[in-house]
Amino acid sequence: MNSPTRANPSISTAVRALLRRAAEAYRDQPATAGRLRAQIDRLDEPLRVAVAGKIKAGKSTLLNALVGEQIAPTDAGECTRVVTWYRDAASPRVTLVPCAGAPRQLPLTRTDGRLQFDLQGSEPEDVDRVLVDWPSRGLQTTTLIDTPGIASLSTRISARAIALLAPDDQPSDADAVVYLMRHLHATDVRFLESFYDDVGAPAAIVNTVAVLSRADEIGAGRLDAMVSARQVARRYRTEPKVRRLCQTVVAVTGLLAQTARTLRQAEFSALCELARSSRDELDALLLSADRFVMEEAHPTLPAQTRSALVERFGMFGLRLATTLIRQGHREPAGFADELVRRSGLDELRSVLATQFTERRDVLKARSALLLLDRILREQPRPEGQLLSGEVERILAGAHEFRELRLLAELRAPDVVLPPEVRSDAERLLGANGAATPHRLGLEPDADPAQVRAAVVDALGRWQRRAESPLADRAASDRARVVVRSCEGMLARLSREEARP
């Protein structure tokens, strides 16, 4: 049996040591040494996840839903046209970082529960980024980066988002990307293709999740709209051009998710009042937004209240919310949780946890190695050849990176495998999550004996494939990578069992 896969922290340790050596080698170039030291600090930071997509895709709304607070502006104002970082902090603060000049703090206010700030005369094109420091449990493990719309009317604004996510001269500032789309268009495909690079594994396979972000619109706001949207998402997941560009596709109605996570008691009371209407009256009222907000449309709820409800819930949200109340959801907390579940947000959060958080160290190490590789090629030093050799050794030799490369290879159209074999390999390589239960298709709390039995079975299955005289060299090499992954799981189980 080969030596077992080592845990992800070994990659962080090796990359950290390599960055320190490189920073010392470039000590006579303060700017370059500073970039390398910043990468060392980045290894310890929360994972950076960018929220990207075309204009009006609902990026800020989904970000608010993920955080659980309305801290990202969702109107069409100037603040939605700049790159904005949302970071956990002890106290609130907003800092504008201009393209030229010193950073400066911006005043911030909360109006009707929403965080508001303005650029104080700065043009969006002249702003490098805005940093929003905000105390939030939702930001403790993940820094969220809100980006301007791709294909914006302003080419400079659109280019700013592309430069952050797929820069020409350095690795992206983001470790992972949540890409929002209303439908899959050619623009979306071209943008996802830009995440591919020439060093290491194609990034998009493991660090990009696509979201149908206004999923209720697919079903025209009907009660079964999310059923239709999930069917579309499943179809996209099976399309070769999508499989090779992102990890998965999830359907989410961002507006409902945001509203459910920031639900107010007054809103719940108003919804209960609506739900007390007869079925015929309610169906007629919810026929369209125009009818719903008519002055005399409801005997007790003012038009202003109804207009606010439409803005916060949308027609799909109102239809679903009143249906749930009529079905017995009478407590605000449980009602809000059910709305979150129905919105698709829980599924997205689960995907982000398994696909991004569990691969945090690998994704961060990869970003650091890409930067170091570029610096060594563009600014040659006497020690550069040795350092380049170390970069290549880690990228080529670390099993975690081999897994990423094979995941990408398995999704290429020219790799012909039986569907069940391909699915088994992808799962064991971590396509559904890097944790052992996810790799084995088991529940997170599966019995240890069941987990061990599943690992042993998978190991034997893929060892036979690797050693089969009927397999060509490429097939055997792929099988050996999966074998190594199984050996790594078995080694981790043994270490856990040996703990007192």
C-alpha positions in Angstrom: 0.0 0.0 0.0 1.3 3.5 -0.9 1.9 6.1 1.8 -1.4 7.7 2.9 -2.5 11.1 1.8 -1.5 13.7 4.3 -4.1 16.2 5.6 -4.6 19.6 4.0 -2.6 21.6 6.6 0.6 20.0 5.2 0.0 21.9 2.0 -0.4 25.1 4.0 2.8 24.4 5.9 4.8 23.7 2.8 3.4 26.8 0.9 4.0 29.0 3.9 7.6 28.0 4.2 8.1 28.5 0.5 6.6 32.0 0.6 8.9 32.9 3.4 11.9 31.7 1.4 10.7 33.7 -1.6 10.1 36.9 0.5 13.7 36.6 1.8 15.0 36.2 -1.8 13.1 39.4 -2.8 14.0 41.4 0.3 15.7 44.0 -1.9 12.4 44.6 -3.7 10.1 45.8 -1.0 6.9 45.8 -3.1 7.4 42.2 -4.3 8.4 41.0 -0.8 5.3 42.7 0.6 3.1 40.9 -1.9 4.6 37.6 -0.8 4.2 38.3 2.9 0.6 39.3 2.2 0.0 35.9 0.7 1.4 34.3 4.0 -1.2 36.4 5.9 -3.9 35.4 3.4 -3.3 31.7 4.3 -4.7 32.4 7.8 -7.6 34.6 6.7 -11.2 33.5 6.2 -11.9 32.1 2.7 -12.6 34.8 0.2 -15.7 34.1 -1.9 -16.7 36.5 -4.6 -20.3 36.9 -5.7 -20.3 37.6 -9.4 -22.8 37.7 -12.4 -24.3 39.9 -14.9 -26.1 43.1 -14.0 -29.4 42.6 -12.2 -28.6 39.0 -11.4 -29.3 39.6 -7.7 -25.7 39.5 -6.3 -26.2 41.9 -3.4 -29.5 40.4 -2.5 -28.0 36.9 -2.3 -25.1 38.3 -0.3 -27.5 39.7 2.3 -29.2 36.4 2.5 -26.0 34.6 3.1 -25.0 37.0 5.9 -28.4 37.3 7.3 -28.4 41.1 7.4 -29.1 43.8 4.9 -25.6 45.2 4.7 -25.2 45.2 0.9 -27.0 47.9 -1.1 -29.4 46.4 -3.5 -30.6 49.4 -5.5 -29.1 50.6 -8.7 -27.0 53.3 -6.9 -23.3 54.0 -7.2 -22.4 51.6 -4.4 -23.5 48.6 -6.5 -21.0 49.7 -9.2 -17.8 49.2 -7.1 -16.1 46.1 -5.7 -17.1 45.8 -2.1 -15.5 43.5 0.5 -17.6 42.4 3.5 -15.4 41.2 6.4 -16.1 40.2 10.0 -14.8 42.8 12.6 -15.3 43.8 16.2 -17.0 47.1 15.2 -18.7 48.5 12.0 -16.6 50.6 9.7 -16.6 51.4 6.0 -13.4 52.3 4.2 -13.1 53.6 0.6 -9.8 52.6 -1.1 -9.3 54.8 -4.2 -7.4 53.7 -7.3 -5.0 56.6 -6.4 -4.5 58.2 -3.1 -5.0 57.3 0.6 -7.9 55.2 1.9 -10.6 57.1 3.8 -13.5 56.2 6.1 -17.1 56.7 4.9 -20.0 57.5 7.2 -22.6 54.8 7.5 -26.2 54.8 8.6 -29.0 52.2 8.8 -32.4 53.2 7.4 -35.3 50.8 7.7 -32.9 48.0 8.7 -30.6 48.6 5.7 -27.0 49.6 5.8 -26.4 52.7 3.7 -23.2 54.5 2.7 -22.2 56.8 -0.1 -19.0 57.4 -2.0 -18.9 61.1 -1.0 -18.3 62.5 -4.4 -15.9 59.8 -5.7 -16.8 58.3 -9.1 -17.2 54.5 -9.1 -14.6 54.2 -11.8 -12.0 55.8 -9.5 -12.7 53.4 -6.6 -10.5 50.3 -6.3 -12.7 48.8 -3.6 -14.8 49.5 -0.5 -14.1 47.6 2.6 -17.1 47.0 4.9 -16.1 45.7 8.3 -19.1 44.3 10.1 -19.6 42.1 13.2 -21.4 39.0 11.9 -21.3 35.3 12.5 -22.0 34.9 8.8 -18.6 36.5 8.0 -16.4 34.8 10.6 -15.4 32.0 8.2 -15.9 33.7 4.9 -15.1 37.1 3.5 -17.7 37.9 0.8 -16.8 40.1 -2.2 -19.7 41.8 -4.0 -18.7 42.6 -7.6 -20.2 45.0 -10.2 -22.3 43.4 -12.9 -20.5 41.7 -15.8 -21.6 43.2 -19.1 -22.5 46.4 -17.3 -23.3 49.5 -19.4 -20.0 50.9 -18.2 -17.2 48.9 -19.8 -14.8 50.2 -17.1 -17.1 49.0 -14.3 -17.5 45.6 -15.9 -13.8 45.4 -16.5 -13.2 46.1 -12.8 -15.2 42.9 -11.8 -13.4 40.8 -14.4 -10.0 42.1 -13.3 -10.7 41.0 -9.7 -12.0 37.6 -10.6 -9.8 36.7 -13.6 -6.9 39.2 -13.7 -4.3 38.9 -16.5 -1.2 39.6 -14.4 -1.8 37.9 -11.1 -4.1 35.3 -9.3 -7.5 36.4 -8.3 -8.1 38.1 -5.0 -10.9 35.6 -4.5 -10.4 32.0 -3.5 -13.8 30.9 -4.8 -16.7 32.3 -6.8 -20.4 32.1 -6.6 -21.6 32.9 -10.1 -25.2 34.1 -10.5 -27.2 33.8 -13.6 -30.9 34.0 -14.5 -30.4 31.5 -17.4 -27.3 30.1 -19.0 -26.2 32.5 -21.8 -23.1 32.7 -23.9 -21.9 35.6 -21.8 -22.0 33.4 -18.7 -20.1 30.6 -20.5 -17.4 33.0 -21.7 -17.0 34.5 -18.2 -16.7 31.1 -16.5 -14.1 30.0 -19.1 -12.0 32.9 -18.0 -11.4 31.2 -14.7 -9.2 28.6 -16.4 -5.5 29.1 -16.0 -2.3 27.5 -17.2 -0.9 26.5 -13.8 -2.3 23.6 -11.8 -5.9 22.5 -12.1 -8.5 24.5 -13.9 -9.9 26.6 -11.1 -13.6 26.6 -12.1 -14.0 22.9 -11.5 -13.5 23.2 -7.8 -13.9 26.8 -6.8 -17.0 27.9 -8.8 -20.6 27.3 -8.0 -23.3 28.5 -10.3 -26.6 29.8 -9.0 -29.9 30.3 -10.7 -30.4 33.4 -8.5 -33.9 34.5 -9.4 -35.3 31.0 -9.6 -38.9 31.9 -8.9 -39.0 33.8 -12.2 -38.4 30.5 -14.1 -41.9 29.4 -13.0 -43.4 32.8 -13.4 -43.8 33.2 -9.7 -46.2 30.2 -9.3 -46.3 28.2 -6.1 -44.4 25.4 -7.9 -41.8 27.8 -9.4 -39.0 26.3 -7.4 -39.8 22.8 -8.6 -39.4 24.1 -12.2 -36.2 25.9 -11.2 -34.6 22.9 -9.6 -35.4 20.8 -12.7 -33.6 23.4 -14.8 -30.6 23.4 -12.4 -30.4 19.6 -12.6 -30.5 19.8 -16.4 -27.7 22.4 -16.4 -25.6 20.2 -14.1 -25.6 17.4 -16.7 -24.7 19.6 -19.7 -21.0 19.0 -20.6 -20.3 22.7 -21.2 -21.5 23.5 -17.6 -19.9 20.4 -15.9 -16.5 21.5 -17.2 -16.9 25.1 -16.0 -18.3 24.8 -12.4 -18.8 22.4 -9.6 -22.6 22.4 -9.5 -25.7 24.5 -10.2 -28.1 25.5 -7.4 -31.5 27.2 -7.7 -32.2 30.0 -5.2 -34.8 32.7 -5.0 -32.5 35.4 -3.5 -35.2 37.9 -2.6 -37.2 35.4 -0.6 -34.0 34.2 1.1 -33.0 37.7 2.1 -36.4 38.6 3.4 -36.8 35.3 5.3 -33.5 35.9 7.1 -34.4 39.5 8.0 -38.1 38.9 8.6 -39.8 41.6 10.8 -42.7 41.0 13.2 -44.8 43.6 11.4 -44.4 41.8 8.1 -45.4 38.5 9.7 -48.5 40.1 11.2 -49.5 41.6 7.8 -49.0 38.2 6.1 -51.3 36.6 8.8 -53.9 39.3 8.0 -53.7 38.5 4.3 -54.0 34.7 5.0 -57.3 35.3 6.9 -58.9 36.3 3.6 -61.0 33.7 1.8 -59.2 31.6 -0.8 -61.1 33.3 -3.7 -60.3 36.8 -2.3 -56.6 35.9 -1.8 -56.2 34.3 -5.2 -57.7 37.4 -6.9 -55.5 39.7 -4.8 -52.3 37.8 -5.6 -53.1 37.6 -9.3 -50.5 40.4 -10.1 -48.4 43.0 -8.3 -50.5 45.8 -9.8 -53.7 44.4 -8.5 -52.1 43.6 -5.1 -51.1 47.2 -4.5 -54.4 48.9 -5.7 -55.7 51.4 -3.1 -58.9 49.5 -2.3 -57.6 46.0 -2.9 -57.8 45.0 0.8 -60.2 46.2 3.5 -57.7 46.4 6.4 -54.1 46.5 5.0 -53.1 49.9 3.6 -51.8 50.1 0.1 -48.4 51.3 1.5 -48.1 48.2 3.6 -48.9 45.9 0.6 -46.5 47.8 -1.6 -43.7 47.2 1.0 -44.6 43.5 1.1 -44.3 43.2 -2.6 -40.9 44.9 -2.5 -39.7 42.6 0.2 -41.2 39.2 -0.8 -42.1 39.4 -4.5 -45.2 37.8 -5.7 -43.8 34.3 -5.4 -42.9 35.0 -1.8 -46.3 36.3 -1.0 -48.1 33.4 -2.5 -45.8 30.9 -0.7 -45.9 32.8 2.6 -49.7 33.1 2.8 -50.0 29.4 1.8 -47.7 28.3 4.6 -49.6 30.4 7.2 -52.9 28.9 6.0 -51.3 25.4 6.4 -50.5 26.1 10.1 -47.1 28.0 10.3 -48.2 30.4 13.0 -44.8 31.1 14.7 -42.5 33.7 13.1 -39.3 31.8 13.8 -40.4 28.5 12.3 -42.2 30.3 9.5 -39.0 32.1 8.6 -37.0 28.9 8.7 -39.4 27.3 6.3 -39.2 30.2 3.9 -35.4 29.9 3.9 -35.6 26.2 3.2 -38.1 26.7 0.4 -36.0 29.5 -1.1 -33.1 27.1 -1.8 -30.7 29.0 0.4 -30.1 26.0 2.7 -29.0 23.9 -0.2 -26.6 26.7 -1.4 -25.1 27.1 2.1 -24.6 23.3 2.3 -22.9 23.3 -1.1 -20.6 26.2 0.0 -19.7 24.5 3.2 -18.8 21.2 1.5 -17.2 22.6 -1.7 -15.5 25.7 -0.4 -15.0 25.6 3.4 -13.8 22.0 3.4 -11.2 22.8 0.7 -10.1 26.1 2.3 -6.5 25.2 2.7 -6.1 23.8 -0.8 -7.8 26.7 -2.4 -5.7 29.2 -0.5 -2.5 27.3 -1.1 -3.3 27.2 -4.8 -3.8 31.0 -5.0 -0.4 31.5 -3.2 1.4 29.2 -5.6 0.0 30.9 -8.6 1.2 34.3 -7.4 4.6 33.0 -6.6 4.9 31.2 -10.0 4.1 34.4 -11.8 6.6 36.5 -9.7 9.4 34.0 -10.4 8.7 34.1 -14.1 8.4 37.9 -14.4 11.1 38.9 -11.9 13.9 36.2 -12.3 16.3 35.9 -9.4 19.4 33.6 -8.8 17.3 31.6 -6.4 14.4 31.5 -8.8 15.1 28.2 -10.4 15.2 26.4 -7.1 12.0 28.1 -5.9 10.3 27.4 -9.2 11.2 23.7 -8.8 9.5 23.7 -5.4 6.4 25.3 -6.8 6.2 22.7 -9.6 6.9 19.9 -7.1 4.0 20.9 -4.8 1.6 21.5 -7.7 2.5 18.3 -9.4 3.1 16.1 -6.3 0.6 17.1 -3.7 -2.3 14.6 -3.9 -4.9 17.3 -3.2 -3.9 19.0 -6.5 -3.9 15.7 -8.3 -7.5 15.2 -7.2 -8.4 18.6 -8.6 -6.7 17.9 -12.0 -8.5 14.5 -12.2 -11.8 16.0 -11.4 -11.3 18.4 -14.2 -10.2 15.6 -16.6 -13.2 13.5 -15.7 -15.5 16.3 -16.8 -13.8 16.7 -20.2 -16.0 15.5 -23.1 -13.3 13.3 -24.6 -13.0 11.1 -21.4 -15.4 8.2 -22.0 -16.4 6.3 -18.9 -19.6 4.5 -17.8 -21.7 7.0 -15.9 -21.6 5.0 -12.7 -17.8 4.7 -12.8 -17.4 8.4 -13.5 -19.8 9.3 -10.7 -18.1 7.0 -8.2 -14.7 8.5 -9.1 -15.8 12.1 -8.8 -17.5 11.4 -5.4 -14.4 9.7 -4.0 -12.2 12.5 -5.3 -14.3 15.0 -3.3 -16.7 16.4 -5.9 -19.5 16.3 -3.3 -17.3 17.6 -0.5 -13.8 16.9 0.8 -14.9 15.3 4.1 -14.8 11.5 4.3 -18.6 10.9 4.6 -19.2 13.1 1.6 -16.7 11.2 -0.5 -18.4 7.9 0.5 -21.9 9.1 -0.1 -22.7 8.6 3.6 -24.4 10.8 6.2 -22.1 13.0 8.3 -22.9 11.1 11.4 -22.5 7.6 9.9 -21.3 4.8 12.2 -17.4 4.6 12.1 -17.6 0.9 11.3 -19.9 1.6 8.3 -17.4 4.3 7.2 -14.4 2.0 7.4 -16.3 -0.7 5.5 -17.2 1.7 2.8 -13.6 2.9 2.5 -12.2 -0.6 2.3 -14.8 -1.5 -0.3 -14.0 1.5 -2.5 -10.2 0.9 -2.1 -10.5 -2.7 -3.3 -12.8 -1.6 -6.2 -10.4 0.9 -7.5 -7.2 -1.1 -6.8 -8.7 -3.7 -9.1 -9.3 -1.1 -11.8 -5.7 0.2 -11.4 -4.2 -3.3 -11.8 -6.6 -4.5 -14.5 -4.7 -5.9 -17.6 -7.6 -4.6 -19.7 -7.1 -0.9 -18.7 -4.9 1.3 -20.7 -2.2 3.5 -19.1 -4.4 6.6 -18.8 -7.2 4.6 -17.1 -4.7 3.0 -14.7 -3.2 6.3 -13.8 -6.7 7.8 -13.1 -7.5 4.8 -10.9 -4.3 5.1 -9.0 -5.3 8.7 -8.0 -8.6 7.4 -6.7 -6.8 4.6 -4.9 -4.6 7.2 -3.2 -7.6 9.2 -2.1 -9.1 6.0 -0.6 -5.8 5.3 1.2 -5.9 8.8 2.6 -9.3 8.3 4.0 -8.3 5.0 5.5 -5.2 6.6 7.1 -7.3 9.4 8.6 -9.8 6.8 10.1 -6.9 4.9 11.7 -5.5 8.1 13.2 -8.9 9.0 14.6 -9.4 5.5 16.0 -6.0 5.6 17.7 -6.9 8.8 19.6 -7.5 8.2 23.3 
